């Protein structure tokens, strides 16, 4: 059901930006500030990350975390090789391949074994 009285008119919003918005817009127009954002911030972040990474106290902890992550990925059952077949070749070539690269499955280090065989 509609009201018989007119709705009260809303006051129009002020189209002018707030003081902080205006100051930020003016600051973004200055070339030095834009250069600082474009070049200075990435430089400082990279420098800070490099100092943190290359400090002798953090390097062993980072290496341990990388080794743990790699081991956890390699030991997942969906990445384990349980069977390897040599199809589409003659019997002599298949026997030669098995003689050159003998391994038992599952092998976590199958990639390293294949690199040694090549």
N, C-alpha and C positions, 0 to 999 in steps of 0.2 A: 504494500500500500504506500502511495506517495504522500509526502508531507505537503500540506497546503501552504506552508510558509517557505519563503525562499531561503536557500542555504546561505550562511554567512560567507562573504567573500574572503578568500585567503589572502593574506598580505603577500605581495610578490617578493621573491627572493632577490637579494641584492646581487646584481651581476658582477660586481667588482670582486676580485679575489681577496682572500684574507691577507694580512700583512706578511705572514710567514710564507704563504704561497707566492706572493709577489716577490719577496726577497729571494726565494729559491729560483724562481723564473729568471730574475735578473742575474743571479749568480751563475746559472747555467749558460747565460749568454756571453759570459766573459771567456775569452780564449784560453787564458791561463788555467782556469778551473777545469775546463773541458779537457785540456791537455793532461792535467793532473789525474783526472778520472780515467782517461784513455790509456795513459802510459804509466803514471805514477802508482796507481793502485795495483795493477798487475805486477809491476816491478817489485813493490814492497811485499806482496804476497809470495812471489817466487823467491825472493831473497830470504824471507822468513822460513819458507819451506825448505830451502836449500841448507840454511844454517841448522835447522832442526834435524834434517836428514843426515847431513855430513858430520854432525857432532859425534865424537867417539862413543859417547854414552848411549846414543839411540841406535846406532848401526847394528849391533848384535841383536837387539830386541826386534828390529825390523826384519833381519835375516831369519830369525826364528819364526816370526809370524808368516813370512813368505813360505818357508819350508813346511810349516804346519798346514797352511792352506793348500799347497801343492799336494802334500801327502793325503789330505782329506779328499781331494778331488780324484787322485789316482786310485784310491782304495774303494771308491764307490762301486757297487756291484754292476751298475749299468755301463761302466767304463772298463770293466775287467774283460780280458780276452779269454774265453773259455774254449774256443775251438778255432782252428785255422785250417782251411782246406786249400789245396792247390788243384784247381780245376782247369781243364782245357789244354793240358800239355801232355807230352808223351811220358811214359813210365820212367825212362832213363833221366829225363830232365827233372821230373818230380823227385826221384831218388837223389839226384845231385843237389837239389835245393835243400832237401831234408838233411843231407850229410853236411852241407856248409853251415846251415843255421839250425842246430838242434836246440830245442827248448821245450819245456813242459808248460802246459797251460794250467791254471791261470797265471799269467806273468805280468806283474806290475811294470816291469822294466822291458817290455816288448819293444818299445820304440828304441831304446838304447841297443838292444840286441840286433834289431834290423839295421841300425846305423853302422854297427860293427861289421855286419855281413856285407854291406855294400862296398 
